[in-house]
Amino acid sequence: MRDKSSRDFARLQRVCANGFETQLWQQLRNRQRCGKKFRRQHPLGPYTADFYCVEARLVVEVDGAHHFTEAGKEHDQVRDSWMREQSIVVLRVTGYQVEQEMPSVLARIDEKLVGRCGAESSLPGADGPSPPAPLPAKPGRGEPEK
């Protein structure tokens, strides 16, 4: 059970999301990436992940300017270490990459999802497995005997 302050903080973050996060969310929501569900501003222990796929145990973080300061880098190292201890993979992308290189960002996310879940048949554009062949008709199942 998450504590109330973590939930309230995550809700506030969803309301105050920056433009880069909003852009990326439009590509992650509704199972658009390999058929996997992402949660936005999801509390994980003492942290809140920008985007989290429970099934793949994958966090996607959109790093803004404060992540490139010394304090931001140190905080991210501690945070990423905690995530690794929980068997969670963290994929970091910059706001610039989201804005200018979205196809590349999405390809990296898909690659991580496939690696973590084996979701190759769910990649965008893949047809998936073919349907099973019909069973042969047996006498007495609506088919006349020959």
C-alpha positions in Angstrom: 0.0 0.0 0.0 1.4 3.4 -0.9 1.3 6.1 1.6 -1.0 9.1 1.1 1.8 11.6 0.6 3.3 9.5 -2.2 0.0 9.3 -4.0 -0.7 13.0 -3.6 2.7 13.9 -4.9 2.2 11.6 -7.9 -1.2 13.2 -8.6 0.3 16.7 -8.5 3.1 15.6 -10.8 0.6 14.3 -13.4 -1.3 17.7 -13.3 2.0 19.7 -13.6 3.7 17.5 -16.2 6.0 19.4 -18.6 5.6 19.4 -22.3 8.2 16.7 -22.9 6.5 14.3 -20.6 3.1 15.1 -22.1 4.5 14.4 -25.6 6.0 11.0 -24.6 2.8 10.0 -22.6 0.8 10.3 -25.8 3.1 7.6 -27.3 3.0 5.3 -24.2 -0.6 5.4 -23.2 -3.2 2.9 -24.2 -0.7 0.0 -24.6 0.8 1.6 -27.8 4.3 0.2 -27.0 4.5 -3.6 -27.5 1.0 -3.9 -26.0 2.4 -3.0 -22.5 0.6 -0.8 -20.0 2.5 2.2 -18.7 1.6 4.2 -15.6 2.4 7.9 -15.4 4.0 9.5 -12.3 4.0 6.2 -10.5 5.2 6.0 -6.9 8.0 3.4 -6.4 9.3 3.2 -2.8 10.7 6.7 -1.9 10.6 7.8 -5.6 8.1 8.7 -8.3 8.8 7.4 -11.8 7.8 9.5 -14.8 6.6 6.4 -16.6 6.5 2.8 -15.3 5.6 -0.5 -17.0 4.9 -3.0 -14.2 5.1 -6.1 -16.5 8.5 -5.1 -17.8 9.7 -3.5 -14.5 10.8 -0.6 -16.7 11.0 3.0 -15.7 11.3 5.7 -18.4 12.6 9.0 -17.1 12.5 12.3 -19.1 15.4 14.3 -17.9 15.2 18.1 -17.9 17.9 20.7 -17.1 18.1 20.0 -13.3 19.2 16.4 -14.0 22.5 17.8 -15.5 23.5 19.7 -12.4 25.9 18.0 -9.9 23.1 17.6 -7.3 20.8 16.3 -10.0 23.4 13.7 -11.2 24.1 12.5 -7.6 20.3 12.2 -6.9 19.8 10.2 -10.1 22.7 7.9 -9.3 21.2 7.1 -5.9 17.7 6.7 -7.3 18.9 4.5 -10.2 20.9 2.3 -7.8 17.7 1.8 -5.6 15.8 0.9 -8.8 18.4 -1.7 -9.8 18.2 -3.2 -6.3 14.5 -3.7 -7.0 15.2 -5.3 -10.4 13.8 -2.3 -12.2 15.6 -1.0 -15.3 15.7 2.7 -15.8 15.8 4.2 -19.3 16.7 7.9 -19.3 15.9 10.2 -22.2 16.3 14.0 -22.4 13.6 16.5 -23.2 15.5 17.3 -26.3 15.4 13.7 -27.5 11.7 13.5 -26.9 11.1 16.7 -28.9 13.6 16.1 -31.7 14.2 12.4 -31.9 10.9 10.7 -30.9 11.2 7.7 -33.3 14.6 6.9 -31.8 13.2 7.3 -28.2 10.3 5.0 -29.0 12.6 2.4 -30.6 14.8 2.3 -27.5 11.7 1.8 -25.3 10.4 -1.0 -27.6 13.8 -2.6 -27.5 13.8 -2.6 -23.6 10.3 -4.0 -23.5 11.2 -6.8 -25.9 14.3 -7.6 -23.9 12.4 -7.6 -20.6 9.1 -9.3 -21.8 9.9 -11.0 -25.1 7.1 -9.0 -26.7 8.4 -9.2 -30.2 5.0 -10.2 -31.7 3.5 -7.1 -30.1 5.8 -4.6 -31.8 4.0 -1.9 -33.7 3.3 -3.2 -37.2 3.7 -6.8 -36.3 0.8 -9.1 -37.3 1.3 -11.4 -34.4 0.8 -15.2 -34.5 -1.6 -16.7 -37.0 -4.9 -18.0 -35.7 -5.1 -21.7 -35.0 -6.3 -24.0 -37.8 -9.9 -25.2 -37.5 -10.5 -28.7 -36.1 -11.5 -31.4 -38.6 -15.3 -32.0 -38.6 -16.4 -35.2 -36.9 -19.7 -37.0 -37.6 -22.4 -36.1 -35.1 -21.2 -32.5 -34.7 -23.6 -31.0 -37.2 -21.8 -32.7 -40.2 -23.6 -35.5 -42.1 -21.9 -38.9 -42.2 -20.4 -39.8 -45.5 
